[in-house]
C-alpha cells in the first residue's frame, strides 16, 4: 500500500502542542480509564485514543472539527489527520 502524501492540515502546523499532563482530562472527571493518550494540535487538549473505552479524542474531533492530533505517549512521534486520514511520523 502506498503512503498518502502529507496533507495541508499537517503541513500548516508551525508548532507542536504537547501534553501538560499524561491523563485524559475527561476520563479523570468521570473516573474512567484510558489506554493511550492523544493531544489535539489545534487547542492542546489531551484525551484518550480509540482503543480506550470512551474514545474522547475522536469525540473531540467530531465536536470541534479540529483536524490533527499527535500521540502523547512517551517515545511516540507521530501525527494523524482525521479528515484526510493521513499518518505522519516526525
C-alpha angles and dihedrals in degrees: 000000000000118000114246118245115259108268128229092251089065096035090054094058110112099178133017121240112224129198116265090202131012096239135098102249093210096044089052091054092047097039090245131144134234139201103205135357133234130192122217110233092209103052105008098238114150117216140158126284132241091268087063119089097248101034092212097173094056089047088051090053092050092048097045107022090230101159110200133055134176131207112262091195115117111256095016117112112181143114131214126200112206100198095045096032090227124154119199131180120210 
